[in-house]
């Protein structure tokens, strides 16, 4: 069966290449278009990936400079202020996925969707590492009758920042965000300045300086669990594995506190750990979303506005996570 190419705008970058490699491994016959402003770099990445073609993308043009080239979906790997990619996807009626817009930056994408809601699926993909936090957290939440506190502590190794686009995203979201959102006693609270300074505890028990952050996970977990307290903390420094003299890793500690179905106090502490760092997890999440959006796995997704955790099957995600070398560790009683 012939399949139109999936367009990866910014696909020559770190996360784009990880996404392409995941797609190539599981769907070797699906063609890819590696789009970028630098055609030579895009062509180089396409040759490395195989069954892919590098194309020059001009975000200022309604057709992105691609003419009549058909595509089946578009994934955007950097922050684009012009909405050219989204409008292009809507004009073609194909799914659109972006992973860089922070919680305070999604209004333009939401407005574009609302004004053309029947055009195509639109995915706001800026969950932390594209589902690596929300999916395990929501699975762990199933053991609870009620949840009082959700506390997420993400740790990125200081040597795991990635390429220029990833670095720019991290700078923008951690330094330029006007305030960080948390849910406190059932109310939305925006904190800034010294109020965002906090502490995170790594998998090995080491305390590290951190900051409050508000990816979409805060809103998703607050609404899905109805927990009155939800916080997301980010620490950047030496990961637990590197302290042991091993290669860097990325860690996401998920702590839930509440009551069990028989009314007893209940606490769950788990850690999502990947020895490859943040890039493999992000690329895997984007690839699985594109597979779902284009009907490569299951039925194609209808027009709508989605978060990644609404589209990704938890069991399939956990299976793929394990296959790529990641794991979910139970930390109850170990910290």
C-alpha positions as CSV (number, residue, x, y, z in Angstrom):
1,X,0.0,0.0,0.0
2,X,1.4,3.4,-1.0
3,X,1.8,5.9,1.8
4,X,2.4,9.6,1.3
5,X,5.6,10.9,3.0
6,X,5.6,12.2,6.6
7,X,7.2,15.6,6.7
8,X,9.6,16.3,9.6
9,X,10.2,20.1,9.7
10,X,13.5,20.4,11.5
11,X,14.0,16.7,11.0
12,X,17.8,17.1,10.7
13,X,18.1,18.0,14.3
14,X,18.7,15.7,17.3
15,X,15.1,14.9,18.1
16,X,14.1,14.9,14.4
17,X,16.7,12.2,13.7
18,X,15.6,10.2,16.7
19,X,12.0,10.3,15.4
20,X,13.0,9.3,11.9
21,X,15.1,6.4,13.2
22,X,12.1,5.1,15.3
23,X,9.8,5.4,12.3
24,X,12.3,3.7,10.0
25,X,12.8,0.8,12.4
26,X,9.1,0.0,12.8
27,X,7.9,1.2,9.4
28,X,10.8,0.9,6.9
29,X,8.6,1.4,3.9
30,X,7.0,4.7,4.9
31,X,8.8,7.6,3.1
32,X,10.0,10.6,5.0
33,X,10.7,14.2,4.0
34,X,13.4,15.8,6.1
35,X,12.6,19.5,5.9
36,X,14.8,22.4,6.9
37,X,16.1,25.8,5.9
38,X,19.5,24.2,5.1
39,X,18.9,21.9,2.2
40,X,22.4,20.3,2.3
41,X,22.0,19.4,6.0
42,X,18.5,18.0,5.3
43,X,19.8,15.9,2.5
44,X,22.6,14.6,4.6
45,X,20.2,13.5,7.3
46,X,17.9,11.9,4.7
47,X,20.8,9.9,3.3
48,X,21.7,8.7,6.8
49,X,18.1,7.7,7.6
50,X,17.3,5.9,4.3
51,X,14.0,6.0,2.3
52,X,14.0,9.7,2.9
53,X,14.5,12.9,1.0
54,X,15.8,16.2,2.1
55,X,13.7,19.2,1.1
56,X,14.1,23.0,1.6
57,X,11.3,24.5,3.7
58,X,10.3,28.1,3.5
59,X,8.0,28.9,6.4
60,X,7.0,32.2,4.8
61,X,5.4,30.5,1.8
62,X,1.8,29.1,2.0
63,X,3.0,25.8,0.5
64,X,6.3,25.9,2.5
65,X,8.1,25.8,-0.8
66,X,7.0,22.2,-1.5
67,X,4.6,22.9,-4.3
68,X,2.2,20.0,-4.8
69,X,4.2,17.5,-2.9
70,X,1.7,15.3,-1.0
71,X,2.3,14.5,2.7
72,X,0.4,12.4,5.2
73,X,1.4,14.3,8.4
74,X,3.6,17.1,9.6
75,X,5.8,17.2,12.7
76,X,7.4,20.5,13.8
77,X,10.5,20.2,16.1
78,X,11.2,23.9,17.0
79,X,9.2,27.0,18.0
80,X,7.7,28.7,15.0
81,X,6.0,32.0,15.6
82,X,4.4,32.4,12.2
83,X,2.1,29.3,12.3
84,X,3.1,28.6,8.7
85,X,3.5,24.9,9.3
86,X,0.1,24.6,11.1
87,X,-1.7,26.5,8.4
88,X,-0.1,24.4,5.7
89,X,-1.2,21.2,7.4
90,X,-4.7,22.5,7.8
91,X,-4.8,23.5,4.1
92,X,-3.8,19.9,3.2
93,X,-6.1,18.3,5.8
94,X,-3.3,16.4,7.3
95,X,-2.3,15.9,11.0
96,X,-0.1,18.4,12.7
97,X,2.1,17.9,15.7
98,X,4.4,20.5,17.5
99,X,6.5,19.8,20.5
100,X,8.0,23.2,21.5
101,X,5.2,25.6,22.5
102,X,5.1,26.1,26.2
103,X,1.9,26.3,28.3
104,X,2.0,30.1,28.0
105,X,2.5,30.0,24.2
106,X,-0.2,27.7,22.9
107,X,-2.9,30.4,22.3
108,X,-2.0,31.0,18.6
109,X,-2.2,27.2,17.8
110,X,-5.4,26.8,19.8
111,X,-6.9,29.8,17.9
112,X,-5.8,28.4,14.5
113,X,-7.5,25.1,15.4
114,X,-10.7,26.7,16.7
115,X,-11.1,28.8,13.6
116,X,-10.7,25.7,11.3
117,X,-11.6,22.9,13.7
118,X,-12.7,20.3,11.1
119,X,-9.5,20.6,8.9
120,X,-7.2,18.2,10.6
121,X,-5.9,16.8,13.9
122,X,-3.7,19.2,15.9
123,X,-1.5,17.9,18.6
124,X,0.0,20.1,21.3
125,X,2.9,17.9,22.0
126,X,4.8,19.8,24.7
127,X,4.2,17.2,27.4
128,X,7.5,16.5,29.1
129,X,9.5,14.3,26.7
130,X,6.2,13.8,24.7
131,X,4.3,11.4,27.0
132,X,7.2,10.0,29.1
133,X,5.7,11.7,32.2
134,X,2.0,11.7,31.7
135,X,1.5,8.1,30.5
136,X,3.3,6.4,33.5
137,X,1.7,8.9,35.9
138,X,-1.8,8.2,34.6
139,X,-1.1,4.4,34.8
140,X,0.0,4.7,38.4
141,X,-3.0,6.8,39.2
142,X,-5.3,3.9,38.4
143,X,-4.5,2.3,41.8
144,X,-5.9,5.3,43.7
145,X,-9.5,6.1,44.7
146,X,-8.5,9.7,45.3
147,X,-5.2,11.6,44.8
148,X,-4.2,14.6,46.9
149,X,-0.7,15.3,45.5
150,X,1.1,14.8,42.2
151,X,4.7,15.7,42.3
152,X,6.9,15.3,39.2
153,X,10.7,15.8,39.4
154,X,12.4,15.7,36.0
155,X,16.2,15.6,35.9
156,X,18.2,16.3,32.7
157,X,21.9,15.7,32.7
158,X,23.8,18.9,32.1
159,X,25.6,17.2,29.2
160,X,22.3,16.2,27.6
161,X,21.0,19.5,26.2
162,X,21.2,18.5,22.5
163,X,21.4,20.7,19.5
164,X,20.7,24.4,18.9
165,X,17.0,24.1,18.6
166,X,16.7,22.0,21.8
167,X,19.0,24.4,23.6
168,X,16.9,27.4,22.5
169,X,13.7,25.6,23.7
170,X,15.2,24.9,27.1
171,X,16.5,28.5,27.5
172,X,13.1,29.8,26.5
173,X,11.1,27.6,28.7
174,X,13.3,27.8,31.8
175,X,14.6,31.4,31.6
176,X,12.1,33.4,29.5
177,X,8.8,31.9,30.8
178,X,7.1,34.8,32.7
179,X,5.9,32.4,35.5
180,X,5.6,28.8,36.3
181,X,2.1,27.2,36.9
182,X,1.4,24.9,39.8
183,X,-1.9,23.7,41.3
184,X,-2.1,24.5,45.0
185,X,-5.1,23.6,47.1
186,X,-7.2,23.3,43.9
187,X,-6.2,26.8,42.6
188,X,-3.9,27.8,39.7
189,X,-0.9,29.6,41.1
190,X,1.7,31.3,38.9
191,X,5.1,31.7,40.6
192,X,8.0,33.7,39.4
193,X,11.4,35.0,40.5
194,X,12.7,33.4,43.6
195,X,9.5,31.5,44.2
196,X,10.3,29.1,41.4
197,X,13.5,28.0,43.1
198,X,13.1,24.5,44.6
199,X,14.9,21.2,45.1
200,X,14.6,17.8,43.4
201,X,15.8,14.4,44.6
202,X,17.4,12.1,42.0
203,X,16.9,8.4,41.7
204,X,20.0,7.7,43.8
205,X,18.7,10.0,46.6
206,X,20.9,13.0,45.8
207,X,19.3,16.4,46.4
208,X,19.8,18.8,43.5
209,X,18.7,22.5,43.0
210,X,15.8,22.8,40.7
211,X,13.1,25.2,39.4
212,X,9.3,24.9,39.1
213,X,8.3,24.4,35.5
214,X,4.9,24.1,33.8
215,X,4.8,21.9,30.7
216,X,1.3,20.8,29.7
217,X,1.7,17.9,32.1
218,X,0.6,20.1,35.0
219,X,-2.8,20.8,33.4
220,X,-3.3,17.3,32.1
221,X,-2.5,15.6,35.5
222,X,-4.5,18.1,37.5
223,X,-7.6,17.5,35.3
224,X,-7.2,13.8,34.9
225,X,-6.6,13.0,38.5
226,X,-8.5,15.9,40.1
227,X,-5.6,16.2,42.5
228,X,-5.7,19.6,44.4
229,X,-1.9,19.8,44.3
230,X,0.2,19.3,41.2
231,X,3.8,20.5,40.8
232,X,6.5,19.9,38.2
233,X,10.1,20.5,39.1
234,X,13.1,20.4,36.8
235,X,16.7,19.9,37.8
236,X,19.7,20.2,35.5
237,X,22.9,18.7,36.6
238,X,24.8,15.4,37.0
239,X,22.4,12.4,36.6
240,X,22.5,9.4,38.9
241,X,24.1,7.2,36.4
242,X,26.9,9.6,35.7
243,X,27.6,9.9,39.4
244,X,28.2,6.1,39.3
245,X,30.7,6.6,36.6
246,X,28.3,5.4,33.8
247,X,27.0,7.4,30.8
248,X,24.4,10.1,31.3
249,X,20.7,9.3,31.6
250,X,17.5,11.1,32.0
251,X,15.2,10.6,35.0
252,X,11.5,11.5,35.8
253,X,10.4,10.8,39.3
254,X,6.6,10.5,39.6
255,X,5.2,10.7,43.2
256,X,1.5,10.3,43.9
257,X,-0.1,10.5,47.3
258,X,-3.7,9.8,48.2
259,X,-6.1,7.0,49.3
260,X,-6.6,3.5,48.0
261,X,-10.0,2.1,47.1
262,X,-10.5,0.8,50.6
263,X,-9.8,4.2,52.1
264,X,-6.3,3.6,53.3
265,X,-3.4,6.1,52.8
266,X,-1.5,5.2,49.6
267,X,1.7,6.6,48.1
268,X,3.4,5.6,44.8
269,X,6.9,6.6,43.7
270,X,8.2,5.6,40.4
271,X,11.0,6.7,38.1
272,X,11.1,6.7,34.3
273,X,14.8,6.2,33.4
274,X,16.4,6.1,30.0
275,X,20.2,5.5,29.6
276,X,20.2,7.5,26.3
277,X,19.0,10.7,27.9
278,X,16.1,12.9,26.8
279,X,16.4,12.6,23.0
280,X,15.5,8.9,22.5
281,X,12.4,9.3,24.7
282,X,11.2,12.5,22.9
283,X,11.9,10.9,19.4
284,X,10.0,7.8,20.4
285,X,7.0,9.7,21.5
286,X,6.8,11.8,18.4
287,X,7.3,8.7,16.2
288,X,4.5,6.8,18.0
289,X,2.2,9.9,17.6
290,X,2.9,10.1,13.9
291,X,2.2,6.3,13.5
292,X,-1.1,6.8,15.3
293,X,-2.1,10.0,13.4
294,X,-1.5,8.5,10.0
295,X,-3.2,5.2,10.7
296,X,0.0,3.1,10.6
297,X,-1.2,1.8,14.0
298,X,-4.9,1.7,14.4
299,X,-7.5,3.9,12.7
300,X,-6.4,7.4,11.6
301,X,-7.2,10.1,14.1
302,X,-10.2,12.4,13.3
303,X,-9.9,16.2,13.3
304,X,-9.6,17.6,16.8
305,X,-7.3,19.2,19.4
306,X,-5.2,16.6,21.3
307,X,-2.5,16.1,23.9
308,X,-0.1,13.2,23.2
309,X,-1.3,11.2,26.2
310,X,-4.8,11.2,24.7
311,X,-3.6,9.4,21.6
312,X,-0.9,7.1,22.8
313,X,-1.8,3.6,24.1
314,X,-0.2,3.1,27.5
315,X,0.6,-0.6,27.0
316,X,2.1,0.0,23.6
317,X,4.1,2.9,25.0
318,X,5.5,0.9,27.9
319,X,6.4,-1.9,25.5
320,X,8.3,0.4,23.2
321,X,10.0,2.2,26.1
322,X,11.4,-1.1,27.3
323,X,12.5,-2.1,23.8
324,X,14.5,1.1,23.5
325,X,16.4,0.5,26.8
326,X,14.2,2.6,29.1
327,X,12.4,1.4,32.2
328,X,9.9,2.4,34.9
329,X,11.4,1.7,38.4
330,X,9.4,1.3,41.5
331,X,11.0,3.5,44.2
332,X,8.5,2.8,47.0
333,X,10.5,2.4,50.2
334,X,13.9,2.8,48.3
335,X,14.4,6.6,48.8
